[in-house]
Amino acid sequence: MTGFSIDLAADRIIDPRTRAYFAEVTRSFSNECYRSSLVMLWTVVVCDLVYKLQTLRDLYGDASAGTLLDDVEAKRAANQTSSEWEVFLLDEVSKRTKMLEVSEYAQLKHLQQLRHLSAHPVLSGTDLLFRPTKEDARAQIRMALEALLMKPPLFSKKIIETLVTDIAASKAVLISRDKLKSYLEARYLPNMPIATESELFRALWKFTFKLNNPDTQANRQINLDTLSILYGRNAVAMRAMIDAERTAFSNVGPDAEPLDALVAFLVEHSELYDSLDPSGQILVDGRLEADVDLRVRGRFKAANMADHLTALLGEEANELAKMSDEVWLELLADAESEGETDGAVRIGVKIYGASGSYDAADRRFSTFIEPVLAKLTTATLVELLDLIEVNQQTYGRGRASYDHPKIETVAGLLGVSTASYRSYTKSL
């Protein structure tokens, strides 16, 4: 129990009415009235269950919560002197909603039994009334706080629809993943049961990587960001779920947009490529083959960055030249962060050296060479000079007289002579 404060936790009780009632629990506990604290704690739990169902019904339009409340009221009205409706309430909340984990439900049932023992004499025992210890009472108080009282009311079967609709409506202001993460953590994620989180993850996976309709198209990015946030919160459990349900999670695509989103997700979480079955991997591989930007970003196919760069370097230069400026700069940054700068630089050198026209060489120098000038080593510089030497489209273009002196400056810094490069000196 070390490190847990009942008073601090009480401040995090969601419903203000519950919080006010809970004050009586803490007063009884502080005054060493442990039996009374358990009796009142059960009453607080029952009240909080009702308040959460009312919130779901009134604020979120949850018809199932309304039906459950009607059933509870009918049970209570049938025998107004009996407390059986309280146990019925707990049982039905466990059956019909996702508010409680199985273990939490069992613990709350145990609390109800302790409450019964605390409130009613047992004639067959040595002590007529149950005598809970301080540790017993404290453990039950903490359990009730964590299992129920500090949870928001949204953990019903409607949570997925509610959350997905909410973030879609709010995406204009949730303009970054950090803002989205803060919003989800403030409104939905605290104390969310792992079963609910897993169900939400499954649904978002389908919306993002399988379905392709106007609604999923409009909200694919924010759903993708939410998936990454959920995976980041509990990566081990989420990957174990994907591995256990490999066939279901591999049922993706086949349209390009959902597959492109999946590639983006795998770029961040490369270990999950191996969690897809062959059918899913084939669809992903097909998208990589169709789009050079995706191939460049798809390093999850290789064991490491060095292997990824080697594979890219084996492609045709003119195909590599189709990659976007953004993806090229991203590759450079990633390669540098992993100590593989030369491998990425060589890709830029290859693309420029294979320029098939003056216009292409102009563009390729600006895109693929200028960003790497400061990253050139003696080996990559010599490779660049050698390619320029044999391609008149690079050394013979008009802009070479402006561009190639920048290479000359780097050569001077590295102590590399350019005197032997006849075609290179023509551009100076």
C-alpha positions as CSV (number, residue, x, y, z in Angstrom):
1,M,0.0,0.0,0.0
2,T,3.0,2.3,0.2
3,G,2.7,5.4,-1.9
4,F,-1.1,5.3,-2.2
5,S,-3.0,8.1,-0.6
6,I,-6.7,7.7,0.0
7,D,-7.1,11.5,0.4
8,L,-5.3,12.3,-2.9
9,A,-7.2,9.5,-4.7
10,A,-10.5,10.8,-3.3
11,D,-9.9,14.1,-5.1
12,R,-9.9,12.2,-8.4
13,I,-13.3,10.7,-7.9
14,I,-15.2,11.7,-11.1
15,D,-18.7,12.4,-9.9
16,P,-18.9,15.3,-7.3
17,R,-21.9,13.6,-5.6
18,T,-19.9,10.4,-5.1
19,R,-16.9,12.5,-3.9
20,A,-19.2,14.1,-1.2
21,Y,-20.5,10.7,-0.1
22,F,-17.0,9.2,0.0
23,A,-16.0,11.8,2.6
24,E,-18.0,9.8,5.1
25,V,-15.9,6.7,4.2
26,T,-12.7,8.6,4.9
27,R,-14.0,10.0,8.2
28,S,-15.0,6.6,9.4
29,F,-11.6,5.2,8.4
30,S,-9.7,8.0,10.1
31,N,-11.7,7.5,13.3
32,E,-10.9,3.8,13.2
33,C,-14.5,2.9,12.5
34,Y,-13.5,0.3,9.9
35,R,-16.8,-1.6,10.0
36,S,-18.7,1.6,9.3
37,S,-16.3,2.6,6.6
38,L,-17.0,-0.7,4.7
39,V,-20.7,-0.3,5.1
40,M,-20.6,3.2,3.7
41,L,-18.1,2.2,1.0
42,W,-20.6,-0.3,-0.5
43,T,-23.3,2.4,-0.5
44,V,-21.0,4.8,-2.3
45,V,-20.2,2.1,-4.9
46,V,-23.9,1.5,-5.6
47,C,-24.6,5.2,-5.9
48,D,-21.7,5.7,-8.3
49,L,-22.8,2.9,-10.5
50,V,-26.2,4.6,-10.8
51,Y,-24.7,8.0,-11.4
52,K,-22.5,6.6,-14.2
53,L,-25.4,4.9,-15.9
54,Q,-27.4,8.1,-15.7
55,T,-24.6,10.0,-17.3
56,L,-24.4,7.5,-20.1
57,R,-28.1,7.7,-20.6
58,D,-28.5,11.5,-20.3
59,L,-25.3,12.9,-21.8
60,Y,-24.2,10.3,-24.3
61,G,-27.6,8.9,-25.4
62,D,-26.7,5.3,-24.4
63,A,-30.0,3.5,-24.7
64,S,-28.5,0.3,-23.1
65,A,-27.7,2.3,-19.9
66,G,-31.3,3.6,-19.8
67,T,-32.6,0.1,-20.2
68,L,-30.4,-1.2,-17.4
69,L,-31.6,1.6,-15.0
70,D,-35.2,0.7,-15.8
71,D,-34.5,-3.0,-15.0
72,V,-32.8,-2.0,-11.7
73,E,-35.7,0.2,-10.7
74,A,-38.2,-2.6,-11.5
75,K,-36.2,-4.9,-9.3
76,R,-36.1,-2.4,-6.5
77,A,-39.8,-1.6,-6.8
78,A,-40.8,-5.3,-6.6
79,N,-39.4,-5.6,-3.1
80,Q,-38.6,-2.2,-1.6
81,T,-37.4,-3.6,1.7
82,S,-34.8,-5.8,0.1
83,S,-31.3,-4.8,-1.0
84,E,-31.2,-7.5,-3.7
85,W,-31.4,-4.8,-6.4
86,E,-27.9,-3.5,-5.4
87,V,-26.3,-6.9,-6.2
88,F,-28.5,-7.1,-9.3
89,L,-27.1,-3.7,-10.4
90,L,-23.5,-4.8,-10.0
91,D,-24.1,-8.1,-11.8
92,E,-25.8,-6.4,-14.7
93,V,-23.2,-3.6,-15.0
94,S,-20.6,-6.4,-15.3
95,K,-22.6,-8.3,-17.9
96,R,-23.9,-5.4,-20.1
97,T,-21.1,-2.8,-20.0
98,K,-17.3,-2.6,-20.1
99,M,-17.0,-0.6,-16.9
100,L,-15.4,-3.5,-14.9
101,E,-12.7,-6.0,-15.5
102,V,-13.6,-9.6,-14.4
103,S,-11.3,-9.2,-11.4
104,E,-12.8,-5.8,-10.4
105,Y,-16.3,-7.3,-10.5
106,A,-15.2,-10.1,-8.3
107,Q,-13.5,-7.7,-5.8
108,L,-16.7,-5.5,-5.6
109,K,-18.8,-8.6,-5.0
110,H,-16.4,-9.4,-2.2
111,L,-16.9,-5.9,-0.8
112,Q,-20.7,-6.4,-0.8
113,Q,-20.2,-9.6,1.2
114,L,-17.9,-7.8,3.7
115,R,-20.5,-5.1,4.0
116,H,-23.2,-7.7,4.8
117,L,-21.0,-9.2,7.5
118,S,-20.2,-5.8,8.9
119,A,-23.9,-4.8,9.1
120,H,-25.6,-8.0,10.2
121,P,-24.8,-10.1,13.3
122,V,-23.6,-13.7,12.8
123,L,-25.2,-15.7,15.7
124,S,-23.1,-18.8,15.1
125,G,-19.7,-17.0,15.5
126,T,-17.7,-16.0,18.5
127,D,-18.0,-12.4,17.5
128,L,-21.5,-11.3,16.5
129,L,-20.2,-8.7,14.1
130,F,-17.3,-9.0,11.6
131,R,-14.2,-7.0,12.7
132,P,-12.3,-5.7,9.7
133,T,-8.7,-4.7,10.4
134,K,-7.3,-1.3,9.3
135,E,-5.5,-3.1,6.5
136,D,-8.7,-4.9,5.3
137,A,-10.6,-1.6,5.2
138,R,-7.8,0.3,3.5
139,A,-7.4,-2.4,0.8
140,Q,-11.2,-2.3,0.1
141,I,-11.2,1.5,-0.1
142,R,-8.3,1.5,-2.6
143,M,-9.9,-1.3,-4.6
144,A,-13.2,0.6,-5.0
145,L,-11.4,3.8,-5.9
146,E,-9.3,2.2,-8.6
147,A,-11.9,-0.2,-9.9
148,L,-14.8,2.2,-10.2
149,L,-14.9,5.6,-8.4
150,M,-12.0,7.2,-10.3
151,K,-13.2,6.0,-13.7
152,P,-15.1,8.2,-16.1
153,P,-18.5,6.8,-17.0
154,L,-17.8,6.0,-20.7
155,F,-16.7,2.4,-20.4
156,S,-19.8,0.9,-21.8
157,K,-20.2,-0.9,-25.1
158,K,-20.9,2.5,-26.6
159,I,-17.4,3.8,-25.8
160,I,-16.0,3.0,-29.3
161,E,-18.7,4.8,-31.2
162,T,-18.5,7.7,-28.7
163,L,-14.8,8.1,-28.9
164,V,-14.4,7.8,-32.6
165,T,-17.3,10.2,-33.3
166,D,-15.8,12.7,-30.8
167,I,-12.3,12.8,-32.2
168,A,-13.7,13.0,-35.7
169,A,-15.8,16.0,-34.7
170,S,-12.8,17.6,-32.9
171,K,-10.1,17.0,-35.4
172,A,-10.0,20.6,-36.5
173,V,-8.6,21.5,-33.1
174,L,-6.7,18.3,-32.3
175,I,-4.1,19.4,-34.9
176,S,-1.1,17.4,-33.6
177,R,-0.6,14.0,-32.1
178,D,0.5,15.6,-28.8
179,K,-2.8,17.5,-28.6
180,L,-4.7,14.4,-29.4
181,K,-2.8,12.4,-26.8
182,S,-3.5,15.0,-24.1
183,Y,-7.2,15.1,-25.1
184,L,-7.6,11.3,-25.0
185,E,-5.7,11.0,-21.7
186,A,-7.9,13.7,-20.1
187,R,-11.2,12.5,-21.4
188,Y,-11.1,8.7,-22.1
189,L,-7.9,6.9,-21.2
190,P,-7.4,7.2,-17.4
191,N,-8.2,3.8,-15.8
192,M,-9.6,2.4,-19.0
193,P,-9.8,-1.4,-18.7
194,I,-7.4,-3.3,-20.9
195,A,-10.4,-5.2,-22.4
196,T,-12.0,-1.9,-23.5
197,E,-8.7,-0.6,-24.8
198,S,-8.1,-3.7,-26.8
199,E,-11.6,-3.6,-28.3
200,L,-11.1,0.0,-29.2
201,F,-7.7,-0.8,-30.8
202,R,-9.4,-3.6,-32.9
203,A,-12.1,-1.3,-34.1
204,L,-9.7,1.5,-35.1
205,W,-7.4,-1.0,-36.9
206,K,-10.4,-2.0,-39.1
207,F,-11.5,1.6,-39.7
208,T,-8.0,2.7,-40.6
209,F,-6.5,-0.2,-42.5
210,K,-9.5,-2.0,-44.0
211,L,-12.5,0.2,-44.6
212,N,-12.5,2.7,-47.4
213,N,-15.7,4.8,-47.4
214,P,-16.2,8.6,-47.2
215,D,-16.3,8.5,-43.4
216,T,-13.1,6.5,-42.9
217,Q,-11.4,8.4,-45.6
218,A,-12.2,11.7,-43.9
219,N,-11.0,10.5,-40.5
220,R,-8.2,8.1,-41.4
221,Q,-5.3,10.3,-40.2
222,I,-6.8,11.0,-36.7
223,N,-7.8,7.3,-36.4
224,L,-4.2,6.4,-37.3
225,D,-2.8,8.8,-34.7
226,T,-5.1,7.4,-32.1
227,L,-4.0,3.8,-32.9
228,S,-0.4,4.9,-32.5
229,I,-1.2,6.5,-29.1
230,L,-3.0,3.3,-27.9
231,Y,-0.2,1.1,-29.1
232,G,2.4,3.3,-27.4
233,R,0.6,3.0,-24.1
234,N,0.6,-0.8,-24.0
235,A,2.8,-2.1,-26.8
236,V,3.5,-5.5,-25.3
237,A,-0.2,-6.3,-24.7
238,M,-1.3,-4.9,-28.1
239,R,1.3,-6.9,-30.0
240,A,0.4,-10.0,-28.1
241,M,-3.2,-9.5,-29.1
242,I,-2.2,-9.0,-32.8
243,D,-0.1,-12.1,-32.7
244,A,-2.9,-14.1,-31.1
245,E,-5.4,-12.9,-33.7
246,R,-3.0,-12.7,-36.7
247,T,-5.6,-13.6,-39.3
248,A,-8.0,-11.0,-38.3
249,F,-5.4,-8.2,-38.0
250,S,-4.0,-9.2,-41.4
251,N,-7.3,-8.7,-43.1
252,V,-6.3,-5.2,-44.5
253,G,-6.7,-3.3,-47.7
254,P,-6.8,-4.0,-50.6
255,D,-7.4,-0.4,-51.5
256,A,-4.3,1.9,-51.7
257,E,-5.4,4.4,-49.1
258,P,-5.8,2.0,-46.1
259,L,-2.6,0.2,-47.1
260,D,-0.7,3.5,-47.2
261,A,-1.9,4.2,-43.7
262,L,-0.8,0.7,-42.6
263,V,2.7,1.4,-44.1
264,A,2.8,4.6,-42.2
265,F,1.9,2.7,-39.0
266,L,4.6,0.0,-39.7
267,V,7.2,2.7,-40.2
268,E,6.7,3.7,-36.6
269,H,6.2,0.2,-35.3
270,S,8.4,-1.9,-37.6
271,E,8.1,-5.0,-35.3
272,L,4.5,-5.4,-36.4
273,Y,5.3,-6.3,-40.0
274,D,6.3,-9.8,-38.7
275,S,3.0,-10.0,-36.8
276,L,1.1,-10.0,-40.1
277,D,0.4,-13.3,-41.8
278,P,1.6,-13.8,-45.4
279,S,-1.7,-12.5,-46.9
280,G,-1.2,-9.2,-45.1
281,Q,2.5,-9.0,-45.9
282,I,1.8,-9.6,-49.6
283,L,-0.6,-6.6,-49.7
284,V,1.9,-4.4,-47.9
285,D,4.7,-5.5,-50.2
286,G,2.5,-4.7,-53.2
287,R,2.0,-1.2,-52.1
288,L,5.7,-0.8,-51.5
289,E,6.5,-2.0,-55.0
290,A,4.0,0.5,-56.5
291,D,5.3,3.6,-54.8
292,V,8.9,4.6,-54.3
293,D,8.1,6.9,-51.4
294,L,6.6,4.0,-49.5
295,R,9.6,1.8,-50.4
296,V,12.0,4.4,-49.1
297,R,10.0,4.7,-45.9
298,G,9.4,1.0,-45.6
299,R,12.6,0.1,-43.7
300,F,10.6,-2.4,-41.6
301,K,11.3,-4.9,-44.5
302,A,15.0,-4.9,-43.6
303,A,16.8,-6.1,-40.6
304,N,18.5,-2.8,-40.1
305,M,19.1,0.6,-41.7
306,A,22.3,-0.6,-43.5
307,D,20.4,-3.4,-45.2
308,H,17.6,-1.0,-46.1
309,L,19.9,1.4,-47.7
310,T,21.7,-1.3,-49.6
311,A,18.4,-2.6,-51.0
312,L,17.5,1.0,-52.1
313,L,20.9,1.5,-53.7
314,G,20.2,-1.6,-55.8
315,E,17.3,0.1,-57.5
316,E,17.3,2.0,-60.8
317,A,18.4,5.7,-60.2
318,N,15.6,7.1,-62.3
319,E,13.1,5.2,-60.1
320,L,14.7,6.5,-56.9
321,A,14.6,10.0,-58.3
322,K,10.8,9.9,-58.1
323,M,10.9,10.1,-54.3
324,S,9.6,13.3,-52.8
325,D,11.8,15.9,-51.2
326,E,10.2,15.2,-47.8
327,V,10.8,11.5,-48.0
328,W,14.4,12.0,-49.1
329,L,15.2,14.4,-46.2
330,E,13.4,12.0,-43.8
331,L,15.7,9.2,-45.1
332,L,18.8,11.3,-44.6
333,A,17.8,12.2,-41.0
334,D,17.0,8.6,-40.1
335,A,20.2,7.3,-41.6
336,E,22.3,9.9,-39.8
337,S,20.6,9.1,-36.5
338,E,21.6,5.4,-36.9
339,G,25.1,6.1,-38.1
340,E,24.5,5.1,-41.7
341,T,24.9,8.5,-43.3
342,D,27.2,7.3,-46.1
343,G,24.7,4.8,-47.3
344,A,22.0,7.5,-47.8
345,V,24.4,10.0,-49.4
346,R,25.4,7.3,-51.9
347,I,21.8,7.1,-53.0
348,G,21.7,10.9,-53.7
349,V,25.0,10.6,-55.5
350,K,23.7,7.8,-57.7
351,I,20.5,9.7,-58.6
352,Y,22.4,12.8,-59.6
353,G,25.0,10.9,-61.5
354,A,22.4,9.2,-63.6
355,S,20.6,12.4,-64.7
356,G,19.4,12.0,-68.3
357,S,18.9,15.6,-69.2
358,Y,20.1,19.1,-68.2
359,D,16.7,19.9,-66.5
360,A,16.8,16.6,-64.6
361,A,20.3,17.3,-63.4
362,D,19.4,20.8,-62.3
363,R,16.6,19.5,-60.2
364,R,18.5,16.5,-58.9
365,F,21.4,18.6,-57.8
366,S,19.1,20.9,-55.8
367,T,17.2,18.0,-54.3
368,F,19.7,15.2,-53.8
369,I,23.2,16.8,-53.6
370,E,22.9,20.2,-51.9
371,P,21.4,18.6,-48.7
372,V,24.3,16.2,-48.5
373,L,27.3,18.5,-49.3
374,A,28.2,18.8,-45.7
375,K,27.9,15.0,-45.2
376,L,30.2,14.0,-48.0
377,T,33.2,11.9,-47.0
378,T,36.3,11.4,-49.1
379,A,34.8,8.1,-50.5
380,T,31.4,9.5,-51.4
381,L,33.0,12.7,-52.8
382,V,35.2,10.7,-55.1
383,E,32.2,8.6,-56.2
384,L,30.3,11.8,-57.0
385,L,33.2,13.2,-59.0
386,D,33.6,10.0,-60.9
387,L,29.9,10.0,-61.9
388,I,30.0,13.6,-63.0
389,E,33.1,12.9,-65.1
390,V,31.2,10.4,-67.3
391,N,27.9,12.2,-67.7
392,Q,27.8,15.3,-69.9
393,Q,24.2,16.0,-68.6
394,T,25.7,16.9,-65.3
395,Y,28.9,18.7,-66.1
396,G,27.7,20.3,-69.4
397,R,24.6,22.0,-68.1
398,G,24.4,25.8,-67.6
399,R,23.8,25.7,-63.9
400,A,26.9,23.5,-63.3
401,S,29.0,26.6,-63.2
402,Y,27.0,27.7,-60.1
403,D,26.5,24.3,-58.5
404,H,29.8,22.5,-59.0
405,P,32.0,25.1,-57.2
406,K,30.1,24.0,-54.1
407,I,31.5,20.5,-54.6
408,E,35.0,22.1,-55.2
409,T,34.7,23.8,-51.8
410,V,34.0,20.5,-50.1
411,A,36.8,18.8,-52.0
412,G,39.2,21.5,-50.7
413,L,38.1,20.9,-47.1
414,L,38.6,17.1,-47.5
415,G,41.9,17.5,-49.3
416,V,40.7,15.9,-52.5
417,S,42.2,17.2,-55.7
418,T,39.8,17.7,-58.7
419,A,42.6,18.5,-61.2
420,S,42.4,15.1,-62.9
421,Y,38.6,15.4,-63.5
422,R,38.6,17.0,-67.0
423,S,34.9,17.0,-67.5
424,Y,34.4,18.4,-64.0
425,T,36.7,21.3,-64.6
426,K,34.8,22.3,-67.7
427,S,32.0,23.4,-65.4
428,L,34.2,25.8,-63.4
